[in-house]
Amino acid sequence: MVDFGQLLTDKIEIIEQNWVSAVRQDSQIEIAQELTYKALRNSFPKVLQAMASILSNDGEGDLQKLVESSLEHGIVRAEQGFDPAEIAREYRLLRTVIFETLEPGLLQSSPKELLRAVRLIDTVIDEAIARCFKSYTHGRLKELEQLQTQLKLTNQELTRLVRASKENLSHLAHELKTPLTSIIGYSDLFLRKHRQPEEDKDNYQELEHIERILRSGRQLLHLINDALEISRYDAGRMKLHLAPIQIRGIIQQTIEIVEPLARSKELQLVVDCDRAPEEVVTDALRLQQVLMNLLSNAIRYTETGSIHITCETQPNQTWAIAISDTGVGIEPDNQTQVFDPYFRVMPNNQSYLSNSTGLGLAIVARLVKLLQGEVELASQVGVGSTFTVTLPLEVKPAEGMLPQELSLHSE
């Protein structure tokens, strides 16, 4: 009699390698492109070992080990940002890889043994999937609770700021309407589904509702945070914390953050910082925020081609960084408005642009001014745009202020 448990144990390393390779090559599991080999495999060896134990002929298989390892895998996948479809996909690939790897051994068994093995492997994998989704759902619900807490706190501050300044209230209300409607609608669906008897629930559909709530919540939180940045600036409450920083390091850190976005659109990031200053005195967080917004904006409006980042030292104790794209470009009449809050360039006559608050460039303009610099735009429709930020090598604190702090009140 063939011991299928031992057969699987002997092939665990090969199965693991083939499975990771298959997941990375699957275009429908996008998140896998951003993870290292170690992060992608995480608890899978434990899942496979538990499967082997259950398949063993000695009858000592421990289902609890499979449950624990599958629950652990679901928690990790929730933390890594997998969506339900990607988890289902990776388990489908696991099933295929296991059967392909064990095929020679399976063919040596009797028809009865073969049928038993196939049924048992399918059952074990289905059990692993169920347990994985259970812990994944728990992780997503926990994230949803944290997001709700963040929204409550930011909403309190937003309410206070709106009372003080109502200039952009109508714009903000319009932008908040779409994600709020989505959150309310899907939350209602989820709660009504949750009240049904356990046997009537569709776990996969339930996860999809949670994912939509989380996406809308993140979009709303992003919009609120951007609006708060504008309000803090206009209220003179934004401060700088000055310190010597390495420019190349800040640029590299920012590029590493946006690189997955560029890779998802097959855009090339080209960096030319050989003539950049070694060190400047500025606020590292605010500078990185400027670069992040400009790079994200370039990627959002570019469908093919590349994004170029150029940095160099200039005369009069200044330095400049330019971010150029091969995107849609901006009409001359719109170029004077791109730094206004809630203004967005709509490519291809679109009426709405997802994942855009219309506040990114407005924040850039205010932060650059706070950093005692200037931002310029050169753009041609159908060719692309270049945003050039010129900053002093050393941001000077105003008289009477602490050397490490500079606020808008100093202007």
ZANU-438903 format. One record per residue (C-alpha): x, y negated, z negated. Coordinates in pm, whole numbers, padded with zeros to 5 digits. Each point is the difference from the previous one (the first is absolute). Last residue first. Layout:
+--------+--------+--------+
:      X :      Y :      Z :
+--------+--------+--------+
:      X :      Y :      Z :
...
+--------+--------+--------+
***
This chain:
+--------+--------+--------+
:      X :      Y :      Z :
+--------+--------+--------+
:  00580 : -08440 : -00693 :
:  00100 :  00118 : -00347 :
: -00361 :  00094 : -00085 :
:  00033 :  00278 :  00257 :
:  00210 :  00198 : -00240 :
:  00370 :  00076 : -00029 :
:  00153 :  00228 : -00259 :
:  00348 :  00147 : -00053 :
:  00171 : -00332 : -00063 :
: -00268 : -00107 : -00253 :
: -00182 : -00312 :  00111 :
:  00081 : -00360 : -00090 :
:  00135 : -00084 :  00344 :
: -00126 :  00234 :  00268 :
:  00161 :  00338 :  00058 :
:  00215 :  00024 :  00315 :
: -00046 :  00289 :  00244 :
:  00347 :  00103 :  00116 :
:  00086 :  00114 :  00351 :
: -00290 : -00216 :  00114 :
: -00275 :  00161 :  00211 :
: -00098 :  00014 :  00368 :
: -00279 :  00242 :  00095 :
: -00046 :  00081 :  00369 :
: -00319 :  00169 :  00122 :
:  00031 :  00136 :  00353 :
: -00300 :  00107 :  00207 :
: -00070 :  00229 :  00294 :
: -00019 :  00025 :  00377 :
: -00371 :  00030 :  00082 :
: -00072 : -00352 : -00125 :
:  00318 : -00189 : -00076 :
:  00114 : -00089 : -00350 :
:  00248 : -00213 : -00191 :
: -00081 : -00061 : -00367 :
:  00196 : -00191 : -00261 :
:  00033 :  00045 : -00377 :
:  00174 : -00252 : -00225 :
:  00188 :  00020 : -00329 :
: -00007 : -00126 : -00358 :
: -00091 :  00345 : -00143 :
: -00339 : -00147 : -00093 :
: -00043 : -00105 :  00362 :
:  00085 :  00353 :  00110 :
: -00252 :  00136 : -00252 :
: -00277 : -00226 :  00129 :
:  00057 :  00081 :  00367 :
:  00029 :  00374 : -00071 :
: -00324 : -00001 : -00204 :
: -00185 : -00159 :  00291 :
:  00164 :  00257 :  00228 :
: -00144 :  00288 : -00202 :
: -00343 : -00153 : -00070 :
: -00209 :  00116 :  00296 :
: -00100 :  00304 : -00204 :
:  00109 :  00260 :  00252 :
: -00041 :  00376 : -00035 :
: -00266 :  00005 :  00271 :
: -00029 : -00273 :  00263 :
: -00351 : -00118 :  00078 :
: -00165 : -00158 :  00303 :
:  00248 :  00151 :  00244 :
:  00060 : -00204 :  00315 :
:  00302 :  00208 :  00100 :
:  00205 : -00119 : -00296 :
: -00167 : -00210 : -00273 :
:  00243 : -00257 : -00145 :
: -00101 : -00052 : -00360 :
: -00071 : -00310 : -00209 :
: -00104 :  00080 : -00356 :
:  00235 : -00257 : -00159 :
:  00179 : -00229 :  00247 :
:  00351 :  00101 :  00108 :
: -00121 :  00124 :  00340 :
: -00173 : -00332 :  00071 :
:  00266 : -00197 :  00189 :
:  00073 :  00299 :  00224 :
: -00365 :  00040 :  00096 :
: -00009 : -00258 :  00281 :
:  00326 :  00139 :  00140 :
: -00154 :  00351 :  00025 :
:  00180 :  00258 : -00211 :
:  00194 :  00308 :  00112 :
: -00139 :  00349 :  00054 :
:  00305 :  00180 : -00133 :
:  00363 :  00036 :  00099 :
:  00120 : -00111 : -00344 :
:  00257 : -00237 : -00143 :
:  00092 : -00055 : -00365 :
:  00257 : -00275 : -00057 :
:  00206 : -00056 : -00316 :
:  00183 : -00323 : -00062 :
:  00276 : -00131 : -00224 :
:  00074 : -00344 : -00140 :
:  00298 : -00182 : -00149 :
:  00002 : -00275 :  00262 :
:  00092 :  00235 :  00288 :
: -00160 :  00344 :  00051 :
:  00061 :  00351 : -00134 :
: -00172 :  00278 :  00193 :
: -00287 :  00249 : -00011 :
: -00175 :  00172 :  00290 :
: -00285 :  00249 : -00038 :
: -00134 :  00137 :  00330 :
: -00332 :  00189 :  00026 :
: -00040 :  00232 :  00298 :
: -00209 :  00112 :  00294 :
: -00362 :  00108 : -00002 :
: -00315 : -00087 : -00198 :
:  00115 : -00317 : -00176 :
: -00247 : -00215 : -00195 :
:  00004 :  00204 : -00321 :
:  00375 :  00064 :  00018 :
:  00082 : -00372 :  00019 :
: -00240 : -00080 : -00285 :
:  00152 :  00271 : -00218 :
:  00347 : -00140 :  00074 :
: -00103 : -00358 : -00082 :
: -00186 :  00100 : -00317 :
:  00284 :  00218 : -00126 :
:  00264 : -00264 :  00075 :
: -00186 : -00268 : -00196 :
: -00068 :  00238 : -00289 :
:  00367 :  00098 : -00002 :
:  00090 : -00366 : -00042 :
: -00254 : -00039 : -00280 :
:  00140 :  00301 : -00189 :
:  00366 : -00095 :  00053 :
: -00041 : -00360 : -00123 :
:  00298 : -00196 :  00133 :
:  00376 : -00038 : -00030 :
:  00172 :  00143 :  00306 :
:  00259 :  00273 :  00057 :
:  00185 :  00163 :  00287 :
: -00133 : -00242 :  00258 :
: -00136 :  00165 :  00318 :
:  00223 :  00015 :  00306 :
: -00009 :  00380 :  00033 :
: -00377 :  00000 : -00060 :
: -00131 :  00142 :  00327 :
: -00280 :  00248 : -00072 :
: -00212 :  00177 :  00262 :
: -00324 :  00172 : -00107 :
: -00146 :  00212 :  00283 :
: -00376 :  00045 :  00025 :
: -00151 :  00347 :  00030 :
: -00331 : -00121 : -00149 :
:  00030 :  00234 : -00304 :
:  00373 : -00077 : -00004 :
: -00066 : -00371 : -00052 :
: -00227 :  00065 : -00297 :
:  00247 :  00257 : -00143 :
:  00279 : -00262 :  00030 :
: -00183 : -00264 : -00203 :
:  00147 :  00095 : -00340 :
:  00347 :  00093 :  00128 :
:  00015 : -00332 :  00186 :
: -00066 : -00190 : -00322 :
:  00278 :  00179 : -00186 :
:  00242 : -00063 :  00287 :
: -00080 : -00373 :  00008 :
:  00046 : -00031 : -00377 :
:  00333 :  00185 :  00016 :
:  00128 : -00208 :  00290 :
: -00078 : -00320 : -00191 :
:  00191 :  00091 : -00317 :
: -00148 : -00208 : -00281 :
:  00114 : -00277 : -00236 :
: -00286 : -00095 : -00234 :
: -00301 : -00230 : -00007 :
: -00334 :  00083 : -00156 :
: -00256 : -00205 :  00188 :
: -00331 : -00116 : -00140 :
: -00356 : -00008 :  00136 :
: -00248 : -00199 : -00208 :
: -00028 : -00311 :  00216 :
: -00377 :  00047 :  00047 :
:  00043 :  00028 :  00377 :
:  00269 :  00265 : -00049 :
: -00202 :  00197 : -00251 :
: -00303 : -00018 :  00230 :
:  00191 :  00131 :  00301 :
:  00144 :  00288 : -00202 :
: -00344 :  00071 : -00146 :
: -00145 :  00032 :  00350 :
:  00272 :  00250 :  00088 :
: -00077 :  00200 : -00315 :
: -00372 : -00005 :  00079 :
:  00056 :  00120 :  00356 :
:  00233 :  00279 : -00109 :
: -00246 :  00109 : -00270 :
: -00281 :  00009 :  00257 :
:  00206 :  00208 :  00241 :
:  00101 :  00235 : -00283 :
: -00363 :  00037 : -00101 :
: -00109 :  00068 :  00357 :
:  00262 :  00271 :  00034 :
: -00086 :  00145 : -00341 :
: -00373 :  00010 :  00073 :
:  00064 :  00163 :  00338 :
:  00224 :  00263 : -00161 :
: -00262 :  00073 : -00266 :
: -00265 :  00053 :  00268 :
:  00233 :  00236 :  00190 :
:  00064 :  00193 : -00319 :
: -00373 :  00057 : -00046 :
: -00027 :  00124 :  00358 :
:  00270 :  00258 : -00075 :
: -00161 :  00104 : -00326 :
: -00347 :  00054 :  00151 :
: -00218 :  00029 : -00307 :
: -00311 :  00216 : -00016 :
:  00149 :  00267 : -00228 :
:  00090 : -00258 : -00265 :
: -00355 : -00131 : -00037 :
: -00038 : -00357 :  00133 :
:  00093 : -00301 : -00215 :
:  00341 : -00032 :  00171 :
: -00165 : -00043 :  00338 :
: -00200 : -00296 : -00131 :
:  00320 : -00146 : -00148 :
:  00196 :  00051 :  00323 :
: -00266 : -00154 :  00220 :
: -00033 : -00300 : -00233 :
:  00379 : -00045 : -00006 :
: -00002 :  00025 :  00380 :
: -00246 : -00288 :  00033 :
:  00146 : -00222 : -00273 :
:  00359 :  00039 :  00123 :
: -00099 : -00057 :  00364 :
: -00206 : -00309 : -00084 :
:  00291 : -00134 : -00205 :
:  00246 :  00065 :  00283 :
: -00218 : -00195 :  00251 :
: -00120 : -00286 : -00222 :
:  00337 : -00106 : -00142 :
:  00107 : -00168 :  00326 :
: -00324 : -00200 :  00024 :
:  00017 : -00107 : -00366 :
:  00362 : -00109 :  00050 :
: -00087 : -00218 :  00297 :
: -00294 : -00159 : -00186 :
:  00216 : -00063 : -00308 :
:  00287 : -00161 :  00189 :
: -00036 : -00354 : -00138 :
: -00161 :  00107 : -00326 :
:  00287 : -00082 : -00239 :
: -00021 :  00002 : -00379 :
: -00298 :  00236 : -00023 :
:  00162 :  00220 :  00260 :
:  00313 :  00024 : -00216 :
: -00190 :  00124 : -00306 :
: -00192 :  00254 :  00205 :
:  00319 :  00125 :  00165 :
:  00158 :  00056 : -00342 :
: -00294 :  00214 : -00109 :
: -00008 :  00180 :  00335 :
:  00367 :  00089 : -00040 :
: -00071 :  00172 : -00332 :
: -00312 :  00182 :  00123 :
:  00169 :  00109 :  00322 :
:  00296 :  00140 : -00192 :
: -00231 :  00202 : -00224 :
: -00189 :  00134 :  00303 :
:  00329 :  00101 :  00160 :
:  00101 :  00191 : -00311 :
: -00334 :  00185 :  00003 :
:  00041 :  00080 :  00371 :
:  00351 :  00133 : -00064 :
: -00143 :  00232 : -00265 :
: -00268 :  00111 :  00243 :
:  00269 :  00073 :  00260 :
:  00198 :  00210 : -00247 :
: -00309 :  00197 : -00103 :
: -00086 :  00062 :  00365 :
:  00354 :  00126 :  00064 :
: -00029 :  00228 : -00304 :
: -00313 :  00163 :  00143 :
:  00130 : -00006 :  00357 :
:  00304 :  00205 : -00103 :
: -00216 :  00249 : -00186 :
: -00223 :  00057 :  00302 :
:  00297 :  00023 :  00238 :
:  00176 :  00255 : -00221 :
: -00319 :  00211 : -00019 :
: -00034 : -00009 :  00380 :
:  00367 :  00105 :  00030 :
: -00056 :  00295 : -00234 :
: -00315 :  00110 :  00182 :
:  00166 : -00019 :  00343 :
:  00302 :  00196 : -00127 :
: -00230 :  00262 : -00155 :
: -00206 :  00042 :  00314 :
:  00309 :  00033 :  00219 :
:  00164 :  00243 : -00242 :
: -00307 :  00222 : -00034 :
: -00047 :  00015 :  00377 :
:  00365 :  00092 :  00048 :
: -00014 :  00266 : -00269 :
: -00303 :  00161 :  00164 :
:  00154 : -00024 :  00348 :
:  00318 :  00164 : -00131 :
:  00311 : -00209 : -00054 :
:  00287 : -00059 :  00242 :
: -00186 : -00284 :  00173 :
: -00015 : -00192 : -00328 :
:  00377 :  00014 : -00037 :
:  00064 : -00145 :  00347 :
: -00276 : -00264 : -00050 :
:  00124 : -00132 : -00335 :
:  00155 : -00316 :  00146 :
: -00284 : -00074 :  00244 :
: -00263 :  00073 : -00267 :
:  00166 : -00230 : -00253 :
:  00060 : -00277 :  00256 :
: -00365 : -00004 :  00109 :
: -00134 : -00014 : -00356 :
:  00248 : -00274 : -00087 :
: -00110 : -00202 :  00305 :
: -00359 :  00015 : -00120 :
:  00123 : -00104 : -00343 :
:  00172 : -00303 :  00153 :
: -00315 : -00096 :  00192 :
: -00226 :  00015 : -00304 :
:  00243 : -00229 : -00181 :
:  00012 : -00240 :  00296 :
: -00380 : -00009 :  00028 :
: -00032 : -00082 : -00370 :
:  00231 : -00306 :  00020 :
:  00359 :  00015 : -00118 :
:  00118 : -00303 : -00203 :
:  00303 :  00148 : -00178 :
: -00170 : -00018 : -00342 :
: -00300 :  00196 :  00131 :
:  00236 :  00257 :  00155 :
:  00180 :  00042 : -00332 :
: -00324 :  00060 : -00190 :
: -00116 :  00253 :  00261 :
:  00328 :  00193 : -00021 :
: -00024 :  00023 : -00379 :
: -00352 :  00141 :  00026 :
:  00124 :  00257 :  00251 :
:  00288 :  00102 : -00232 :
: -00234 :  00036 : -00298 :
: -00267 :  00197 :  00185 :
:  00253 :  00231 :  00165 :
:  00164 :  00066 : -00336 :
: -00342 :  00069 : -00153 :
: -00071 :  00263 :  00265 :
:  00278 :  00216 : -00142 :
:  00067 :  00306 :  00212 :
:  00080 :  00309 : -00210 :
: -00169 :  00248 :  00232 :
:  00325 :  00175 :  00088 :
: -00082 : -00023 :  00372 :
:  00100 : -00369 :  00018 :
: -00228 : -00241 :  00188 :
: -00081 : -00194 : -00321 :
:  00367 : -00042 : -00086 :
:  00084 : -00105 :  00356 :
: -00266 : -00271 : -00017 :
:  00147 : -00129 : -00328 :
:  00345 : -00011 :  00161 :
: -00144 : -00191 :  00298 :
: -00167 : -00259 : -00224 :
:  00320 : -00039 : -00204 :
:  00203 : -00053 :  00319 :
: -00261 : -00261 :  00105 :
:  00052 : -00223 : -00305 :
:  00187 : -00287 :  00172 :
:  00054 :  00107 :  00367 :
: -00061 : -00349 :  00139 :
:  00191 : -00186 : -00270 :
:  00304 :  00225 :  00042 :
:  00000 : -00030 :  00380 :
: -00025 : -00380 : -00026 :
: -00329 : -00178 :  00059 :
: -00097 : -00276 :  00247 :
: -00071 :  00223 :  00300 :
: -00223 :  00219 : -00220 :
: -00244 : -00292 : -00045 :
: -00106 :  00033 :  00364 :
: -00145 :  00350 : -00027 :
: -00193 : -00003 :  00330 :
:  00322 : -00021 :  00203 :
:  00105 :  00346 : -00120 :
:  00377 :  00028 :  00042 :
:  00070 : -00071 : -00367 :
: -00260 :  00254 : -00112 :
:  00145 :  00269 :  00230 :
:  00356 : -00061 : -00126 :
: -00115 :  00015 : -00362 :
: -00183 :  00327 :  00075 :
:  00296 :  00157 :  00179 :
:  00235 : -00082 : -00290 :
: -00243 :  00125 : -00268 :
: -00084 :  00316 :  00194 :
:  00372 :  00076 :  00041 :
:  00065 : -00054 : -00373 :
: -00302 :  00207 : -00104 :
:  00080 :  00294 :  00232 :
:  00122 :  00256 : -00256 :
: -00281 : -00096 : -00236 :
: -00259 :  00046 :  00275 :
:  00116 :  00357 :  00069 :
:  00015 :  00066 : -00374 :
: -00365 : -00102 : -00033 :
: -00089 :  00192 :  00315 :
:  00123 :  00326 : -00153 :
: -00050 :  00239 :  00294 :
: -00135 :  00339 : -00098 :
+--------+--------+--------+
***
